[in-house]
């Protein structure tokens, strides 16, 4: 099956014939606290075992000291750093490898800013298949060590993730490896949407006022917005879905620029530069879907500098004991900026996402 629509070139999204039966909700308490507790919401056949390392089930943490410092009364962090491979990428790659491996795939390829390469290498190893990873030569050394450590066939590219994407697509066409690039297959989104399913359950099937999310390729943002629609349609949650806010680095902010310009799609960002490797995505393939989610949710988009996101990550570490990645720092810095702009209120329930572990970025 082609990875994208051959007519319009846009991503495929999974649709289900029916929502899970109402009694499924009551059964959740009997299941292990991993993302596969939501198996009826995922592309997994009855009786089929997923490729899993125990991903998901991450904590939703109150951060009262950080909240007090910045004037938030109800601020929380969903901490994805505790996933098996140190980031939220574990969710999407677990789902993508499961679906393709169960269909007979023996080799995978991915371009990465770092964490997706670690996750693919680990899940390919667990499934007993091969993984080729293309990463920028500027990727943090610890992340490159992790990719190699899990047995990934790592190829370094002089350039950014867009250049890695071209190399990955060429390799997939030549070798037949399954390309699990962001949104070039439909199942990483399904894994990422468990962020929203888990958040809703942790909040006893209510939803926050706002979500502030650090955005590179955007699968998490798109997946969560898809899940909120599915949960609402199934009657599992009530009330308004949260406003979705994307945060990007000032040195690479194609989504923010397009959002404020009223554009339907992004234009490529020239010379992307930021220490937050996961945000260094100059031409996100899911741009239209991200912009649609931001506008449908009545959310927005904001940039922060490297200095701001670094300081905010440090605050999460020293004030709350959360090992925040630069991207996690960007989420806090973005929330502070949104509050300063008056679009997020100090008394609103705000959830930030720390998408990865800070230790992955340290030499």
N, C-alpha and C positions, 0 to 999 in steps of 0.2 A: 504494500500500500504506500502511495506517495506520502511524504511527510507534511506537505502543505497542499492547499487546493491548486490543482493544475490550471484552473481557469483564472482565478483572481490573485493567486500567489499568497493568500492570507492563511493563517494557522487554522487547523481543525480544532474544535472543542468537542469533548465527549458529551453526549446527551444520553439520558437513561429513559427506558420505556416507562418506568413508574418509580415513584419515590419509595423509600423503604416503608414497610408496613408500620403502623403506629406502635405495635408492641415491641418493635426493635429498640425503641428508645428506652423502655424499661429493662431490656436485657443488658444494656451497656455496663451497668454496675457489676455484672458478673465477669466481665472480660478484662484481660490484661491492659494496663495503662500504656498502650502504644497507639500509633496512628491506625493500626489495623483493627482496632475496636470498632471502627466505622466501616467495616468491610462492605456493608450493603450500599454505602455511598461511593464505593471505589470500583475500579474495573477489575474485579476479582470474581471468578466463577465460584459457584457453590462447591465447597470441598477443596478448592484450590489453595495450596500453601504459597504465601508470598516469599519473595527473597527479602529477608529482614535481618537487621542487626539490633532490633529493639528501638527503632527511631520513633520520634514523637513522645507524647506524654511529658512535655516540657513544662516547667513551672510558670505560673503567672504570679509575679512578685509585686507586692506593694513597695513603693520607694519613698517613704515619708520624709527622709532627710533631703533627698534630691528635690522632692516636691516642695518642701518648705523653702529651700534655697531659691527656687525659681517661681514660687507663688502659685503652685498647683495644690488643690485640696484633695484630689482623687486621681493620682497618677500611678500607673502600673507598667511593668515591663514583662513581656513574654520573652523568656530567655531561651533562645534556640542554641546557645553555646553548648548546652549539655547533650545535644544529639550525639550519636555514636561517632561521627566523623567531625564533630566540632562546629557544625553549622546547620542551618535550615535546609541546605542542599540535600541532606540525607533523605528528607521526605520525598522530594521529587524524583531523585535518582532511584530510590527503592521502588517506587511505582513504575517508572519507565523500564528498569531492568526486569522487574517481575513480569510485566506484560510481554516484553519482547522475548525474554528468555523462555517463558512458558510457550511461546509460539515457535521456538526453535532457534533463535538467534544465538550465534556463537562468538560474535565480536561487536564491539561498540566503539564509537568515537565521539569526543566532545571537545569543543573549544572552551577555554575557561579563563576567568580572571583569577582563579585559584581554588575556591572551595568546591565548585562543581567537579573539578578534576580529582580532588581527594575523594569525594563521595562516589563518583563513578568507579574509580579504581578499587575502592573497598567493596562495593556491591557486586562488581564484576568478579572479584576474587571469591566472594561468598557464593556466587552462582556458578563458578567454575568456567567462566568465559574470559575472553581477552578484552582489554581496554586500551585504546590509543588516546592520548591527551595532548592537545596543542595549547600551550600557555605562553603568554608574553615573557620574554627574558627578564623583565622587570618585576615579575611576581615575587612576593616575599619568599626568602630562602626556606623558611620552615615549612611553608605550604608545598614547595617543590619536593622537599625531603619526604613529606607525607605521601605525595603521589607516588614517588618511587618506592617508598616503603610498602605500600599496598600492592605493588607489582604493576603499576600503570606504565605503559610504554610512552614515556614523556618526550615530547618534541618541543623545544623552545623556539619562539618566533620573535624576530626583531620587529616589534610593532605592538598594536593593541589587540583587544579581543576580536575586533572586526577582521583583522588580518588572520587571526587564528581560525575564525569561522570559515573563511575562504579555503584555508588549508584543510580543515576538517571535512568540508563538503567535497573537496576534490578527492580526499582519501576514501570517503564513503563511496563515491561513484566508482573509484578504481578497485576497491577491495570488497565491496558488498557489506561492510560493517554498518551497523545501525547507527545513524546520526541522531544523538540525543541532545543536540543543541537546543537552546531555549526556544520553545514553541515550534520547533521543526518536527516534533512528534507530539501527540496530544496527551500523554500520560504524566509528564512531569507536573503539569497544571493540577491534575487530580491528586497527586501526592501533596502538593503545596496547599490545596484547598483545605486539607485537614488542619491547617493553622486556624481557620475560622471555625470549623466544627469543634475543635478542642477548646477554643476560647469561649464559644457559646456554652459548652457544657460546664466549664470552670466557673462561669458567671450564672449558673443555674438557669440556662436557656434564656438569659437576657443579653443585651448587647450594649457596648459602651457608646458614648456620644461620638467619639472620634478615635480613629486609628492613625498613627503617624508611622510611616513605613519608609525605610531607606531603599531607594529604587535604582537598580541597574538595568537588568533585563526585564524585570517586572512580573515574573511568574507568580510570586507570592501575592502581589497586589491583585492581579487578575484572578488568581485562583480563589482568594478570599471573597472577592466580589461575586464570583460565580457561586460560591458556597452559600453566601448570605441569601442570594435569590432562591437557591434550592431549599434551604432551611425554611424560608418564609413560605414558599409554595407548599411545602409539606406540612406546615402548621407546627413545626417544632419550636419556632420562636415567634414572638409577636412584637409589635411596635416597629419603629423606624430602624432601618439598618444604619450602621455608623457612617459618618462622613469620613471619606478616605483622603488622606493627605500624603503626597509623595515628597520625599526629601532627596535632593541631589547635591553633589559637591559643586561649588562655584566654578571649578575647573572642568566640569563635564556635566552639563545640565540640559540635555536636549528636550526632555519631557517638560521641565519647568518652562523653558522658552516657548515651546509649542502651546502649552496650556495658556499662558498669559497672552499669546498672540491670537488665541481663538482658532488655532489650526487643528485640522483633523488628524494630522500625522506630523512626525518630527522630521527635521532636516538634520543631517549628520553634523556632529560637533567637531570642529577642527582642533587638532592638537589636544586631545583630552589629557588632563593632568590632575591627579589627586592621590593622596596617600591611601585613600580608601579604595583598594583594588576592585572590590565588588561593585563600586559605583562608576568605574571607568569604562562605561559602555557608550560609545559615541552614536551608535545607530541601532537602538533597540528594535528588534523585529516585532515585538508586541506593542508598538507605540500606539496604534489606533485603539487597541483594547484597553490599554492603560488610561488614555485620555478619556475614553468613554466612561470608564469606571469612576474617574475623578469627577466628571461632570454629572453623571447620573446620581452620584452620592451627595452632590452639593459640597464636595470637598475642595481641595486645592493643591498647590505645589509651591515649594519654597527651596531656596538654595542656602547652603551654609559653607563657610570657608573651612579649609583644613585646620586652621587654628581653632575655630569654634568646635569642630567635631572632636578634635583631639582633647580639648579641655573638658568637653562633656563626657567623653569616654572615661577620662580620668576621674571625674566626679562619680560616675556609676561604680567605678572600682573602689575608690576610697571612702565614699559615703555609704555605699550599699553592699559592697562585696561582690558585685557582679562583674565578671571578667568580660567587659564589653569590647567588641571589635571596633575599628574606626567607623564602620557602618552603623553599629549600635549607638556610638557617640553621635553620629549624624542625626539619628532619630530624636535623641534628647535635645540636641541643639536646634533641630527643626521645630520641635514643639515649643521651645522657648521663643523662637522667632515668630511662630504663628500666634502665640499669646501676645507678643508685643504688637503685632499687627491688628489684634482685636478680633481675629477670626476663630480663635479657640478661647473659651472662657476659663477663668481660674477655678470655677466651681464645677466644671464639666468632668465627666469620667473619661479619661484619656488613656489609651493603651499604646505603648511604644513597643517596637520589636528590636531586640538585640539579635541580629541574624547570625552572628558567629562569635567564636571565642577570640579574645584578644591575644592569647598566647600564640596563635597561628601566625601573627604578624611580627613577632619578636624574634630577633636573631638568637 
